[in-house]
Amino acid sequence: MRVDLFDFDLPDERIALRPADPRDSARLLVVDPAGEVQLSDHRISDLPDFLRAGDALVFNDTKVIPAQLEGVRHREGAGGQQVSATLHMRIGAGRWKAFAKPGKRIKIGDRISFGHDGNSCLLGKLECTVEEKSEGGEVTLAFDLSGPMLDEAIHSVGHIPLPPYIAAKRAEDERDRVDYQTIYAREEGAVAAPTAGLHFTPALFEAIDKSGVERHFVTLHVGAGTFLPVKADDTDEHKMHLESGYVSAETAASLNAVRARGGRIVCVGTTSLRLIESAAQENGEIRAWAGATGIFITPGYRFKAVDMLMTNFHLPRSTLFMLVSAFAGFETMHAAYRHAISTGYRFYSYGDSSLLFRKD
C-alpha cells in the first residue's frame, strides 16, 4: 500500500509533553467498527466496563533503561568528536546495536568514550569500539565491559531516551525516570516504553481483578526503531527493525485456556500484540516463543489470536498507525483520528489512549 495513505495533519499542540495525573485519568477513545456507536469518549478508569469476566489482558513487562549515551569519538590521527548513541538491541553480554549521530562520520574501528559531560564512570571509563556499521546510522558497539558491570555503567552515564517529538521541546528530567516507566516494568532492556501501559495504576489493577479479568505478562524489549519514519513510498519496501522478546510456556498455556472457554485476548500496547501474533499459529494457538521479531502488520493482515487492543495515538505515516488500521479498519481509524484531533485528545507516548475492537 502507498505510505501516504496513512498520513494525516496533527496540530503541534496535540503532542503531550507530560502524562496525565493520575495516570488513569487520561482519556480513552473506544473504537468499535461493528458497534451501533463506533466512537465513544471515556476515561482510562472506565476500562473494566468494556471487559468481561474471563477475558485476559496481556501486558509487556519490559523496563526502560537509560539508553541515551553521550560521548567522544577517538580515532588515530583525528581529534575527538562529540557523538551520541541510542542503544536499541542487546546482542551479547557486551555488545549492543545502536543508532549513532553523526552516523556518516563514524567508522568501523573508532573508539568511543561515554560519560556525563566527558566525566568517567566506574573505574575510569565506559568505552567501546565500533564493530559494525549499517545503513541509517545503525552501528554495533562492542563495550569493554560486559554483563552486570556494563549494565551498571549504562545506568551511571545514560539518560532516559525520550521520544524525539518530546526531546525536541524539552530536556529529560528526573520526573521522566518515573513517568516513562510502567508500574509493572521488571525486565530491563527497552529503550522506549510500551506506552499504553503507562496509564495503569494500582487502583485500576484492583478494579480489573475484581471484574474477573486475568492479567498476563510477556516481554518485548522496545527498540528505538519504533520512532523511525517510514521513508519508503510503498509498505512493501519498508524493512522493520528487529526487537527481541519472549512468551513463556506458562503464559501461552493460560492464554490458550482463555480462548478455549470463549474469553477474549486484550493486548495492552502494540508491542504485546506484535509479540502474541509472532507466537501464534495459523489456528490461533499461542506457543512459547523467544527470539527477535520483525513482524510488520498492515491492512490485509489476518489476526490469529488478538481480539482487542489498547493503544495510544500514533504518528502519521508510522508502522503503528498502519497496524491499528489493519486491526480496526482503515476508514474507521482515519475517522477515529479525526475525532481525536478535533475533540482535543493528547497524542503520542505521554498522551491519551484508545481501546480498539478488531474488525472481522
C-alpha positions in Angstrom: 0.0 0.0 0.0 1.1 3.6 -0.5 2.6 5.0 2.7 1.0 8.4 2.0 -2.4 6.8 2.6 -1.5 6.7 6.3 -0.7 10.4 6.5 -2.7 13.0 8.5 -2.2 16.5 9.9 -1.6 16.8 13.6 -1.6 20.2 15.3 1.6 20.6 17.3 -0.4 21.4 20.5 -1.9 17.9 20.4 1.5 16.4 21.4 1.6 15.6 25.1 4.8 16.6 26.9 3.7 15.2 30.3 1.4 12.3 31.3 -2.0 12.8 32.9 -2.0 12.8 36.7 -3.3 10.4 37.9 -2.3 8.1 35.1 -5.8 6.5 34.8 -7.5 9.9 34.4 -6.3 10.1 30.8 -9.0 9.9 28.0 -9.9 6.7 26.3 -11.5 6.6 22.9 -13.4 3.3 22.4 -13.4 2.3 18.7 -15.9 -0.5 17.8 -16.1 -0.9 14.0 -19.2 -3.2 14.3 -21.0 -1.3 17.1 -24.0 0.9 16.8 -21.8 3.7 18.1 -18.4 3.3 16.5 -16.6 6.0 18.5 -17.3 6.9 22.2 -15.3 9.0 24.7 -14.4 7.7 28.1 -11.6 7.7 30.7 -8.9 5.0 31.3 -10.5 4.3 34.6 -13.6 3.1 32.6 -11.6 0.3 31.0 -13.2 -2.5 33.2 -16.6 -1.5 31.8 -15.6 -2.8 28.3 -14.1 -6.1 29.6 -15.9 -9.3 30.6 -15.1 -11.9 33.3 -12.9 -14.5 31.6 -11.1 -12.0 29.3 -7.3 -11.6 29.6 -5.2 -8.5 29.5 -1.7 -9.0 28.1 1.0 -6.6 29.3 4.5 -6.0 28.2 6.7 -6.0 31.3 9.8 -4.7 29.7 11.7 -2.0 31.6 13.2 1.1 30.0 16.9 1.6 30.6 18.8 4.9 30.3 20.0 4.0 26.8 20.8 7.5 25.5 24.6 7.9 25.7 26.7 11.0 25.0 30.4 10.7 24.4 33.5 11.5 22.4 34.8 9.5 19.4 38.5 8.9 19.1 40.4 7.9 16.0 44.1 7.7 15.3 45.2 10.9 13.5 42.0 12.8 14.3 40.8 14.9 17.2 37.9 13.9 19.4 34.3 14.5 18.2 31.1 14.6 20.2 28.8 11.7 19.4 25.5 10.3 20.7 24.3 6.8 20.7 20.9 5.3 21.4 21.2 1.7 22.3 18.3 -0.3 20.9 19.0 -4.0 20.9 21.4 -6.1 23.0 23.1 -8.9 21.0 25.5 -10.2 23.6 26.9 -9.7 27.1 29.0 -6.7 26.0 27.5 -5.8 22.6 24.6 -3.6 21.6 23.2 -2.3 18.3 22.7 1.4 18.5 21.7 4.4 16.4 24.6 6.8 16.4 24.9 10.5 15.4 26.6 11.9 13.4 26.3 8.5 11.7 28.1 9.4 8.5 31.4 10.3 10.3 31.6 7.2 12.5 33.7 4.4 11.1 34.4 0.8 12.0 37.2 0.6 14.4 36.5 4.0 16.1 36.8 4.1 19.8 34.0 6.0 21.8 34.2 7.1 25.4 30.9 7.7 27.1 30.2 9.7 30.3 28.4 12.7 31.8 29.9 15.7 30.1 33.1 13.8 29.4 33.5 12.6 33.0 34.3 8.9 33.5 32.3 6.2 35.2 33.1 3.2 37.4 36.9 2.7 37.3 37.5 5.4 34.8 35.7 4.8 31.6 32.8 3.4 29.7 34.4 2.7 26.3 33.5 0.8 23.3 34.7 0.0 19.7 32.5 0.4 16.7 32.4 -3.1 15.4 30.0 -2.8 12.5 28.1 -0.1 10.6 24.9 -0.4 8.7 22.5 2.0 6.9 20.7 4.7 8.6 23.3 5.4 11.3 23.0 2.0 12.9 26.2 0.6 14.5 27.2 -2.4 16.6 29.1 -1.3 19.7 31.5 -3.7 21.5 31.9 -2.4 25.0 35.0 -3.0 27.2 32.6 -4.1 30.0 30.1 -6.8 29.9 27.2 -8.3 31.8 26.2 -6.7 35.1 29.2 -4.4 35.1 28.1 -2.9 31.7 24.5 -2.6 32.9 25.7 -0.6 36.0 27.9 1.6 33.8 25.0 2.3 31.4 22.8 3.3 34.4 25.5 5.6 35.6 26.1 7.6 32.5 23.0 7.1 30.4 19.9 9.2 30.0 16.2 8.2 29.5 15.8 8.3 25.7 12.7 10.4 25.4 10.9 10.2 22.1 12.2 12.8 19.6 8.9 14.6 19.5 9.2 15.3 23.2 13.0 15.7 23.3 12.8 18.4 20.7 10.6 20.5 23.0 12.1 20.0 26.4 15.0 18.2 28.2 14.7 14.9 30.0 14.5 15.3 33.8 14.1 13.2 37.0 10.3 13.0 36.6 10.8 11.1 33.3 12.6 8.3 35.1 9.3 7.5 36.8 6.8 8.8 34.3 8.4 6.9 31.3 8.1 3.5 33.1 5.1 1.3 33.7 4.3 0.3 37.3 4.8 -3.3 36.4 8.1 -3.0 34.5 10.6 -5.6 35.6 12.6 -7.0 32.7 15.4 -4.5 31.7 16.2 -4.0 28.1 13.8 -1.5 26.4 14.8 1.9 25.1 11.3 3.1 24.7 8.3 2.5 26.9 5.3 0.3 26.0 3.3 3.5 26.3 -0.3 2.1 26.5 0.8 0.6 29.8 1.8 3.9 31.3 -1.9 4.5 32.1 -2.3 1.7 34.6 -2.4 2.4 38.4 -2.7 0.0 41.4 -6.3 1.2 41.7 -7.1 0.2 38.1 -5.4 -3.2 38.6 -7.6 -3.7 41.6 -10.7 -2.9 39.6 -9.7 -5.2 36.8 -9.0 -8.1 39.2 -12.4 -7.6 40.8 -14.1 -7.8 37.4 -12.8 -11.3 36.8 -10.3 -10.3 34.1 -7.0 -12.1 34.1 -3.6 -10.3 33.8 -0.7 -11.9 32.0 2.8 -10.7 31.1 5.0 -11.1 28.1 8.3 -9.3 27.3 9.3 -7.4 24.2 12.2 -5.0 24.5 11.1 -2.0 22.5 13.8 -0.6 20.3 14.5 2.9 19.1 13.4 1.8 15.6 9.8 2.3 16.7 10.4 6.1 16.2 12.0 5.8 12.8 9.9 7.3 10.0 8.8 5.1 7.0 10.9 6.5 4.2 9.7 4.1 1.5 6.8 5.2 -0.8 5.2 1.7 -0.5 4.8 -0.5 2.5 6.3 -3.5 0.6 9.6 -1.6 0.5 9.8 -0.9 4.3 12.0 -3.1 6.5 11.1 -3.3 10.2 13.9 -3.2 12.8 14.1 -6.4 15.0 13.0 -6.4 18.6 13.8 -9.2 21.0 11.3 -10.8 23.4 9.7 -13.9 24.7 6.4 -15.6 25.7 6.7 -18.2 28.4 5.1 -21.6 28.1 3.0 -20.9 31.2 1.7 -17.6 29.7 1.0 -19.3 26.4 -1.0 -22.1 28.1 -3.0 -19.6 30.1 -3.9 -17.6 27.1 -4.9 -20.7 25.1 -7.2 -21.7 28.0 -8.8 -18.2 27.9 -9.5 -18.6 24.2 -10.8 -22.1 24.6 -13.5 -21.0 27.1 -14.6 -18.1 24.9 -12.7 -15.3 26.6 -11.0 -12.5 24.7 -7.3 -11.7 24.5 -6.9 -7.9 25.0 -3.4 -6.7 24.3 -2.2 -3.6 26.1 0.0 -1.9 23.5 1.1 -2.7 20.0 4.3 -4.4 21.4 2.2 -7.0 23.2 0.1 -7.5 20.1 3.1 -7.9 17.8 4.7 -10.5 20.2 1.5 -12.5 20.6 0.9 -12.5 16.9 4.5 -13.6 16.4 3.9 -16.5 18.8 0.5 -17.5 17.4 0.0 -20.3 14.9 -2.4 -20.1 12.0 -5.1 -21.8 14.0 -4.8 -19.2 16.8 -2.9 -21.4 19.2 -0.2 -19.5 21.1 3.1 -21.3 21.7 6.1 -20.5 23.9 8.3 -18.2 21.9 11.7 -16.5 22.2 13.7 -14.5 19.7 13.7 -11.4 17.6 10.6 -10.3 15.7 10.3 -8.0 12.8 6.6 -8.6 12.2 5.1 -5.8 10.0 1.3 -5.6 10.2 -0.5 -3.6 7.5 -4.1 -3.7 6.2 -4.9 -7.2 4.8 -3.1 -9.0 7.7 -5.2 -11.7 9.3 -5.0 -11.6 13.0 -4.6 -15.0 14.6 -5.1 -14.6 18.3 -5.8 -11.0 19.5 -9.4 -9.7 19.9 -8.9 -6.2 21.3 -6.1 -3.7 21.5 -5.5 -0.8 23.9 -3.0 1.6 22.3 -2.0 5.3 22.4 -2.3 7.6 19.3 0.5 7.2 16.8 2.5 9.3 14.4 1.3 9.8 10.8 2.9 7.6 8.2 4.1 5.3 11.0 4.1 1.5 11.1 2.0 1.7 14.2 -0.8 3.7 12.5 -0.6 1.0 9.8 -1.1 -1.7 12.5 -4.1 -0.1 14.1 -5.6 0.5 10.6 -5.2 -3.2 10.0 -6.8 -4.1 13.3 -9.9 -1.9 13.4 -10.2 -0.9 9.7 -8.5 1.7 7.5 -11.5 4.1 7.2 -12.5 3.5 10.9 -9.1 4.5 12.2 -8.9 7.6 10.0 -12.3 8.7 11.3 -11.2 7.9 14.9 -8.1 10.1 14.5 -10.1 12.9 13.0 -12.4 12.7 16.0 -9.5 12.6 18.4 -7.8 15.6 16.9 -11.0 17.7 16.7 -12.0 16.9 20.3 -8.6 17.6 22.0 -7.2 14.1 22.6 -3.5 14.2 23.6 -1.2 12.3 21.2 1.9 10.0 21.4 3.8 8.5 24.3 2.5 10.7 27.2 -0.9 11.2 25.6 -4.4 9.6 25.8 -5.3 6.2 24.7 -7.8 4.2 22.7 -9.5 0.8 23.0 -10.0 -1.0 19.7 -12.3 -3.8 18.9 -11.0 -6.0 16.0 -12.7 -5.6 12.7 -13.6 -9.1 11.4 
